[in-house]
Amino acid sequence: MIKKILISLLCLSSFSFADILLNSVSKKNYNFEIYSDKNLVVGNNTLKMKIFNKDKDVTSSFKSKIKVFMPEMPSMPYMEYKNKGVFVDGLIKFNINLSMGGTWQYHIFVKSKNMKTKKIRGSLNL
């Protein structure tokens, strides 16, 4: 019984250090994986992205930008935040600011020397 409890605790602790996969998008031969270190909060957040071409990591060959926005609603204006991605430790990192809770849309624009700009779309829920 104690052995089962210890194994369960070990499994749960290993999951707590895992990144949260927000989105995985495939376009042609590329796969874009967008992660977060932790649950998203109102305020500053960091998103990370890895890019694969046929299971080969090609993240370093891309430049990227992100735009997060919330559409206009009754009694609330359109909100938007833009930033460039920075290549750090084998990942593209985006620092974003989400000024309130709700559903935010994001567009990530990626470009390499050999291809046209691709747009990755998704949403974030706070």
TIDO-10499 format. One record per residue: residue in one letter; residue number from 1; x, y, z of N, C-alpha, C in turn. Coordinates in Angstrom, 2 decimals, decimal comma. Layout:
% TIDO-10499
  resn  resi     n.c1     n.c2     n.c3    ca.c1    ca.c2    ca.c3     c.c1     c.c2     c.c3
     A   NUM        X        Y        Z        X        Y        Z        X        Y        Z
...
% end
This chain:
% TIDO-10499
  resn  resi     n.c1     n.c2     n.c3    ca.c1    ca.c2    ca.c3     c.c1     c.c2     c.c3
     M     1     0,82    -1,19     0,00     0,00     0,00     0,00     0,87     1,26     0,00
     I     2     1,87     1,30     0,85     2,76     2,46     0,93     3,54     2,60    -0,38
     K     3     3,89     1,47    -0,97     4,61     1,50    -2,24     3,76     2,16    -3,33
     K     4     2,47     1,86    -3,38     1,56     2,47    -4,37     1,44     3,97    -4,16
     I     5     1,36     4,39    -2,91     1,25     5,82    -2,59     2,52     6,55    -3,03
     L     6     3,68     5,97    -2,75     4,94     6,60    -3,14     5,07     6,70    -4,66
     I     7     4,67     5,67    -5,36     4,72     5,70    -6,83     3,77     6,76    -7,37
     S     8     2,58     6,87    -6,78     1,62     7,89    -7,21     2,15     9,29    -6,98
     L     9     2,76     9,52    -5,83     3,34    10,84    -5,54     4,48    11,17    -6,48
     L    10     5,29    10,19    -6,81     6,39    10,40    -7,74     5,86    10,79    -9,12
     C    11     4,83    10,10    -9,59     4,22    10,42   -10,89     3,63    11,82   -10,89
     L    12     2,91    12,17    -9,83     2,30    13,50    -9,75     3,36    14,60    -9,71
     S    13     4,45    14,38    -8,99     5,49    15,41    -8,92     6,18    15,57   -10,27
     S    14     6,33    14,52   -11,05     6,97    14,65   -12,36     6,08    15,42   -13,32
     F    15     4,76    15,31   -13,19     3,85    16,07   -14,05     3,87    17,55   -13,70
     S    16     4,14    17,89   -12,46     4,11    19,30   -12,06     5,27    20,09   -12,68
     F    17     6,32    19,42   -13,14     7,43    20,10   -13,78     7,32    20,12   -15,29
     A    18     6,30    19,52   -15,84     6,12    19,48   -17,29     5,54    20,79   -17,78
     D    19     5,90    21,14   -19,01     5,33    22,33   -19,63     3,89    22,03   -20,04
     I    20     3,11    23,09   -20,14     1,71    22,97   -20,54     1,62    23,21   -22,03
     L    21     1,20    22,21   -22,78     1,05    22,36   -24,23    -0,23    23,12   -24,50
     L    22    -0,10    24,29   -25,13    -1,26    25,11   -25,44    -1,81    24,79   -26,82
     N    23    -0,91    24,49   -27,76    -1,37    24,26   -29,12    -0,28    23,54   -29,91
     S    24    -0,69    22,69   -30,81     0,21    22,04   -31,75    -0,43    22,15   -33,12
     V    25     0,27    22,81   -34,05    -0,28    23,08   -35,37     0,66    22,52   -36,42
     S    26     0,10    21,86   -37,43     0,88    21,37   -38,56     0,53    22,16   -39,81
     K    27     1,56    22,64   -40,50     1,39    23,35   -41,76     2,42    22,81   -42,72
     K    28     1,95    22,19   -43,80     2,80    21,52   -44,78     3,68    20,52   -44,04
     N    29     5,00    20,64   -44,11     5,90    19,67   -43,45     6,36    20,14   -42,08
     Y    30     5,77    21,23   -41,57     6,21    21,80   -40,31     5,20    21,55   -39,20
     N    31     5,72    21,35   -38,00     4,87    21,22   -36,81     5,32    22,28   -35,81
     F    32     4,37    23,10   -35,35     4,64    24,18   -34,42     4,00    23,82   -33,08
     E    33     4,80    23,79   -32,02     4,30    23,46   -30,69     4,48    24,66   -29,78
     I    34     3,36    25,14   -29,21     3,36    26,31   -28,34     3,11    25,85   -26,91
     Y    35     4,00    26,26   -25,99     3,96    25,83   -24,60     3,92    27,03   -23,66
     S    36     3,61    26,75   -22,41     3,74    27,71   -21,32     4,43    27,01   -20,16
     D    37     5,24    27,75   -19,41     5,90    27,18   -18,24     4,91    26,83   -17,14
     K    38     3,84    27,63   -17,07     2,86    27,46   -15,99     1,49    27,90   -16,50
     N    39     0,50    27,81   -15,68    -0,82    28,29   -16,05    -0,76    29,78   -16,32
     L    40    -1,50    30,23   -17,33    -1,51    31,64   -17,68    -2,28    32,45   -16,64
     V    41    -1,83    33,68   -16,42    -2,44    34,55   -15,43    -2,65    35,93   -16,05
     V    42    -3,46    36,75   -15,38    -3,59    38,15   -15,78    -2,25    38,81   -15,49
     G    43    -1,70    39,51   -16,47    -0,39    40,13   -16,32     0,60    39,52   -17,28
     N    44     1,86    39,49   -16,87     2,94    39,01   -17,74     3,01    37,49   -17,77
     N    45     3,20    36,96   -18,96     3,32    35,52   -19,19     4,41    35,28   -20,23
     T    46     4,94    34,07   -20,24     5,91    33,67   -21,25     5,39    32,45   -21,99
     L    47     5,37    32,55   -23,32     5,04    31,40   -24,17     6,32    30,96   -24,85
     K    48     6,43    29,65   -25,10     7,59    29,09   -25,77     7,11    28,34   -27,00
     M    49     7,94    28,33   -28,04     7,56    27,61   -29,26     8,74    26,83   -29,80
     K    50     8,47    25,61   -30,25     9,45    24,77   -30,95     8,88    24,49   -32,33
     I    51     9,76    24,41   -33,31     9,36    24,16   -34,69    10,11    22,93   -35,19
     F    52     9,35    22,00   -35,75     9,93    20,76   -36,28     9,59    20,62   -37,76
     N    53    10,55    20,08   -38,52    10,33    19,74   -39,91    10,66    18,26   -40,05
     K    54     9,62    17,45   -40,24     9,79    15,99   -40,33    10,58    15,46   -39,13
     D    55    10,15    15,82   -37,92    10,74    15,40   -36,64    12,14    15,96   -36,37
     K    56    12,62    16,88   -37,19    13,91    17,52   -36,94    13,65    18,92   -36,40
     D    57    14,30    19,27   -35,29    14,13    20,59   -34,68    14,80    21,64   -35,57
     V    58    14,00    22,58   -36,08    14,50    23,65   -36,94    14,18    25,03   -36,37
     T    59    13,95    25,10   -35,08    13,52    26,33   -34,42    14,49    27,48   -34,67
     S    60    15,78    27,21   -34,65    16,78    28,28   -34,75    16,77    29,00   -36,10
     S    61    16,18    28,42   -37,12    16,20    29,04   -38,45    14,99    29,95   -38,70
     F    62    14,18    30,21   -37,69    12,97    31,01   -37,85    13,02    32,30   -37,04
     K    63    12,40    33,33   -37,57    12,13    34,57   -36,84    10,63    34,63   -36,64
     S    64    10,19    35,25   -35,55     8,75    35,23   -35,28     8,30    36,47   -34,52
     K    65     7,00    36,71   -34,61     6,31    37,78   -33,88     5,01    37,19   -33,35
     I    66     4,49    37,79   -32,29     3,20    37,36   -31,75     2,30    38,57   -31,57
     K    67     1,03    38,34   -31,78     0,01    39,34   -31,48    -1,08    38,63   -30,69
     V    68    -1,35    39,11   -29,48    -2,48    38,58   -28,70    -3,51    39,69   -28,61
     F    69    -4,77    39,33   -28,75    -5,80    40,35   -28,76    -7,12    39,81   -28,25
     M    70    -7,94    40,74   -27,76    -9,30    40,42   -27,34   -10,22    41,36   -28,12
     P    71   -11,17    40,80   -28,86   -12,07    41,64   -29,66   -12,88    42,60   -28,81
     E    72   -13,35    43,65   -29,44   -14,22    44,62   -28,78   -15,52    43,95   -28,38
     M    73   -16,00    44,29   -27,19   -17,27    43,78   -26,69   -18,06    44,96   -26,12
     P    74   -19,33    44,77   -25,84   -20,09    45,88   -25,26   -19,41    46,40   -24,00
     S    75   -19,24    47,68   -23,92   -18,62    48,41   -22,81   -17,15    48,05   -22,59
     M    76   -16,48    47,47   -23,62   -15,07    47,13   -23,48   -14,37    47,34   -24,82
     P    77   -13,25    48,06   -24,85   -12,56    48,31   -26,11   -11,75    47,10   -26,58
     Y    78   -11,34    47,12   -27,83   -10,42    46,14   -28,40    -9,09    46,24   -27,65
     M    79    -8,49    45,11   -27,29    -7,20    45,09   -26,60    -6,22    44,26   -27,41
     E    80    -4,97    44,73   -27,44    -3,96    44,05   -28,25    -2,58    44,22   -27,63
     Y    81    -1,76    43,19   -27,79    -0,37    43,24   -27,33     0,47    42,54   -28,39
     K    82     1,56    43,19   -28,83     2,46    42,62   -29,84     3,87    42,54   -29,27
     N    83     4,62    41,53   -29,74     6,01    41,40   -29,31     6,75    40,48   -30,28
     K    84     8,07    40,63   -30,35     8,90    39,75   -31,16     9,32    38,55   -30,34
     G    85     9,48    37,42   -31,00    10,00    36,24   -30,34    11,51    36,31   -30,25
     V    86    12,06    35,74   -29,19    13,51    35,74   -28,96    13,96    34,28   -28,88
     F    87    15,01    33,94   -29,63    15,54    32,57   -29,60    16,47    32,43   -28,40
     V    88    16,08    31,57   -27,44    16,84    31,35   -26,22    16,78    29,87   -25,86
     D    89    17,92    29,27   -25,61    18,00    27,87   -25,16    17,23    26,91   -26,06
     G    90    17,32    27,08   -27,36    16,69    26,16   -28,30    15,19    26,37   -28,49
     L    91    14,65    27,46   -27,93    13,22    27,76   -28,04    13,03    29,19   -28,50
     I    92    11,89    29,47   -29,09    11,50    30,85   -29,33    10,60    31,23   -28,16
     K    93    10,96    32,31   -27,47    10,19    32,75   -26,30     9,49    34,07   -26,61
     F    94     8,24    34,13   -26,18     7,43    35,34   -26,33     7,02    35,82   -24,95
     N    95     7,29    37,07   -24,65     6,76    37,68   -23,43     5,50    38,42   -23,83
     I    96     4,39    38,08   -23,18     3,11    38,71   -23,49     2,47    39,22   -22,22
     N    97     1,59    40,20   -22,38     0,86    40,74   -21,25    -0,63    40,61   -21,54
     L    98    -1,32    39,88   -20,70    -2,77    39,70   -20,81    -3,40    40,54   -19,71
     S    99    -4,07    41,62   -20,11    -4,50    42,63   -19,14    -5,79    42,29   -18,39
     M   100    -6,48    41,22   -18,79    -7,68    40,82   -18,05    -8,02    39,37   -18,35
     G   101    -8,86    38,79   -17,54    -9,29    37,41   -17,74   -10,23    37,31   -18,92
     G   102   -10,37    36,11   -19,45   -11,26    35,87   -20,59   -10,52    35,09   -21,66
     T   103   -11,09    35,08   -22,85   -10,49    34,37   -23,97    -9,74    35,35   -24,85
     W   104    -8,45    35,12   -25,02    -7,60    35,92   -25,87    -7,28    35,12   -27,12
     Q   105    -7,26    35,76   -28,25    -6,84    35,14   -29,50    -5,36    35,46   -29,69
     Y   106    -4,63    34,58   -30,38    -3,25    34,91   -30,73    -2,97    34,53   -32,17
     H   107    -2,11    35,32   -32,78    -1,55    35,04   -34,10    -0,04    35,06   -33,94
     I   108     0,61    34,00   -34,34     2,07    33,96   -34,35     2,49    33,92   -35,81
     F   109     3,36    34,84   -36,19     3,86    34,92   -37,55     5,29    34,41   -37,54
     V   110     5,57    33,38   -38,35     6,91    32,80   -38,41     7,42    32,88   -39,84
     K   111     8,73    33,09   -39,96     9,34    33,21   -41,28    10,77    32,71   -41,22
     S   112    11,14    31,97   -42,25    12,54    31,57   -42,42    13,01    32,11   -43,77
     K   113    14,28    31,92   -44,07    14,83    32,42   -45,33    14,16    31,77   -46,54
     N   114    13,75    30,52   -46,40    13,28    29,74   -47,55    11,78    29,70   -47,74
     M   115    11,00    30,36   -46,89     9,55    30,22   -47,03     8,83    31,52   -46,75
     K   116     7,60    31,57   -47,20     6,75    32,72   -46,93     6,36    32,72   -45,46
     T   117     5,89    33,86   -45,00     5,44    33,97   -43,62     4,22    33,08   -43,40
     K   118     4,25    32,32   -42,33     3,11    31,47   -41,96     2,47    32,05   -40,71
     K   119     1,14    31,93   -40,64     0,40    32,43   -39,48    -0,17    31,25   -38,72
     I   120     0,10    31,23   -37,41    -0,44    30,21   -36,54    -1,46    30,90   -35,66
     R   121    -2,66    30,36   -35,61    -3,74    30,98   -34,84    -4,15    30,06   -33,70
     G   122    -4,59    30,68   -32,62    -5,10    29,91   -31,49    -5,73    30,84   -30,48
     S   123    -6,12    30,27   -29,36    -6,71    31,08   -28,30    -6,17    30,64   -26,95
     L   124    -6,22    31,58   -26,01    -5,77    31,35   -24,64    -6,91    31,69   -23,71
     N   125    -7,17    30,86   -22,72    -8,23    31,12   -21,77    -7,66    31,37   -20,39
     L   126    -8,10    32,46   -19,79    -7,69    32,78   -18,41    -8,84    32,54   -17,48
% end
